[in-house]
């Protein structure tokens, strides 16, 4: 009478051991933002002066910036990149403390504003947008610190986009699913979800395609999202210690491979490129986690 029961117990124990032995996916580490720049010394001066980024010689071969726990890599271009704000990366962002006072200070210190100081609804917090040297969009918002803190994306479908980053990069979303509000006007045009990679919050907004435009969007409705390649903010980089297994996994998982594993002599690193949702270029770099991998 007890044999079926004990057989069932043994099966459960075996299945539990099998699950325990299955390795969890290694999550990606945030590695860099790559900017297309017309004047690298000017860009280095700007990010050093305004955001405290540290000029470095990336892997001994390329002028770059180190900020908080990641890099800003610079790709020198001959012509100013198209700076229209219509790609899958809306902006990059730093924190501020007394943002209202900081805004007044920066107005006197040679900074170009894209969007002036704006209060966040229902709070004592503020945000503002700066234009970088090649008109890349940069937010400063009240966060209680002055560190590099976020990347803000536009999505055609927030759930599909977040699921892509969770599936291919092993990042955990704040919410498994966020349904698009039925009344986008009442929701102020916000359909959002979030992922965190190391210290960087990745914010995903549904594209502002509604008419009239939401209060936070000053431009015409964004109907069709354009590629990030060739724009001021060209790509985002994530790292793994070994990238061949990641390449094979992402390829088998249906990720669109743009460039196979290649030695990038310009930056002294090995990487491959994939196209993420809404034509965002993603670079997967072979590197130790920062800060372990910074000073080797």
N, C-alpha and C positions, 0 to 999 in steps of 0.2 A: 504493500500500500504506500510505503514511503518512498519507493524508488523514483517514481515520476517527480515527486517534490524535490528530492535531492538532485536529480538530473537538472531540473529547472534552476536550482540554486547554483550548481556548477556552471551552467550556461551564463547566468548573470555575472558571476565572478570572472569568467573568461572574457566576456564582452567588456566589462569594466577595465580589465587589464589591457585589452586591445586599444581602447580609447585612450587610456593613460599613456600608452606607448607611442601613440600617434603624435608626431611633433607638431606644435602649434606654429602657425605662420609667423615668421619673424617680421615685426612691423618695420616700416620704413622710418628713416631718420630724416629730419629736414636738413638739407644741405646748402642750397643757395637760391638766390634770385638772379637771373641773368638779364642785364640791361643792354640794349643797343644804344651806344653813346657816340656823339660826334667829337667830344673833347674829353678824353679820360681824365686829365688833370683837373679840369673844371668839375667833373662829377665827383672825383675823390675829395676835392676841397669842399664841395657842397655838403656831402653826407658826413664828412668829418666835422664841419662847423655846426650844422643844424642838428644832427642826430648823434654826434659823438662816435661815429663809426671809426674803426682803426684802420689806416692804410696798411696793407700787407703785400708781400710778394707771394701770390698763391702758388704753392708747390715750387717756389723758386723761379718761376718763369713768367708770371702774369701779374700785372698791377691789379689789385682788388681791394675789397673792404671786408673787415670782419665786424659783425655787429651781434652782440649778445651771444648766440650759439651757432651762427651760420654766416655764410658769405654773401657778398654782393659781387658777382663776377661781371666784368665789363667787356663787351664786344665792340671794338672800334668800327664805326661805319662812316662812310664818306658823306652821306646825305642825311638830313634829319629824318628820323622814322615817322611814319604816319601816326599822329598822336590822337586821332579820333577815339573817343571812349566808347567802343562798340565791340570789344572782344570779351572772351570768357574770364579775363582777369580785369576786374574793375580798378582795384588799387592795392597798394601795400600800405601798412599802417604802423605807426609808433604810438606809444602812450604819452600822456601828458598828466601833469598834476594840477596846477592852477591854470587851466587852459585859457581862461578869460584873460588873465594877466599875460600869459605867454603870447597870446595873439597880439596884444598891444606892443609887446617887446619886439616880436618878429617884424611887425610893420615898420619898425625903425631900423631894421638890420638887413635890408636887401634880400627879402624873400618874396617870391611871386605867389600870390594867392589865386587859386582856382575858385574856391568857395570861401566866403568870409566866415567868421565865427558864427556858429549856429547852435542854439540851445537844443538839447535832446528833450523831446516832449515828456512832461511829467517828472522831470528830475532837475537837479542842479548841475548836471553835466553838460559838456559842450563838445563840439567837433569842428574841425576846419580842414580844408583840403589845400595842399600846397602843390605847385607845379615844380617838378625837378628840372634839371638843366635841359633835358630833351622832352619836357612836357609829360613825363611819367607822373601819374596821379598818386599823391601820398596823403594819407589821412593822419591827423593828430587828434586823438580823442581822450577824454578824461578816463584815466586808468590807474592813477596813483603811482605811476612810475614813468620813466622816459626810455623804455626799451622797445626794440623791434618786437611787434606783438601779433600782427595778423596779416593775412592775405584775404581779400574779399573778391568772390567770384560771382559771375552772372551765369545762370543756368536756364536752359529750355525746360528741363524737368528736374526739380530739386531732388526728388527721390532717386531717380535713375543716376544722377551725377554722384550723389553721396554714396550710393551702393557701389559705384565703380571704384571710388577711392578706398572704400572699405574692403572690397573684394581683392583688388590688385595690390594695394599697399598695406593691407593689414591694419588699417586705422579704424578706430571705433567711433561711430557717430553718436552724438548726444541723444538723438532720437532715432529709433529704428525707421520711422516713417513720419512725414509731416504732410498731411493732405493740403492741397491748395485751397485757400479760403474761398468760399462760394461768393462772398462779397469782398472783392479786392479793394473797393473804395473804403469800406469800413476798416479793413485791415491795413490801410495806408499803403497799399501796394506791396506788402511784405509777405513773402512765402519763403521761409528760411529753415536751414538746419546747419549743424556745426560739426566739425571734426577738429581734433587737436593732434599736432605732430610735434613732439618735443615742446618747446615753449611757444610755438606758433599756432594761433587759432585760425582755422580755415573756415571762413564764413561763406555760405552758399545762399544766394538770393535768386529767386525767380527773376528773369529779365524784366525790366520795366517797360512792357509792351502795351500797357493799358492807356486808354484815353478817357478822361484827362490824365496826365502824368502824375505819379505819386509826388508828394511834397518834397521828397529828397532827391528827385531826379529833374534837373533843369533842361535836359535835351529832348528832342523829339522821341517818340516811342521807339524802343530798341526791338525791332521785329526780327532781324536776322543777325546772329552773332558771328563775327569775323574771326579768322585765325589770329593767334597771338604771335606767330612767327613773323619776324621783321618789324614788330612794334616796339615801342620803348621798353615795355616789360615783355620780354620775348618768351621766357620759359621759367619754370620752377624746377629745382633739382632736389631729388631725394636719394639717400645713400643706403647701401648695404655693404657688408664686408666682402662678399663675393657676389658678383652680378650674373654670372652664367646661369646658375639655377633660377634666379629671378627672371632672367630673359626667357628661359624655356617655359617657366610657369606662366608668365604673362602671355607669351605667344600661344600656348596651349589653351589659355583661358579666354582667348578671343580679343586681346588688346591689339590695337592697330599699331604695328611696329613701323616707325618712320625711318629709323636708322639702326642697323645691328650694332653689336658691341664693337666699338672703335676706339683707337688710341687718339685722344684729342691733344695733339702737340701744343696747340695754343694755350691749353691750361694744364698740361702735364698730367692728364687723368684718363682713365678708361670709363666709358659710359655708353649707354644706348638711349635712343629717343623713342617715345611712344606719343601718340596723340590721344589725349584724354577727352572727356565729353566737352562739347561745344568748342572743339578745335583748339584746346589748350595744349601747348607743347610741354611734355614732361620729360625730364632727363633723369635717368637712373645712373648714379655714379658709384664706382667702386671706391669705398673709403671707410676707414674706421670711424666710429661715432665721434662727434665733436664733444668735448675737447680732446679726447685721446688722439684723434686723427689730425689735429692742427699742427702739432709741433714735431711730427716724426721726420 
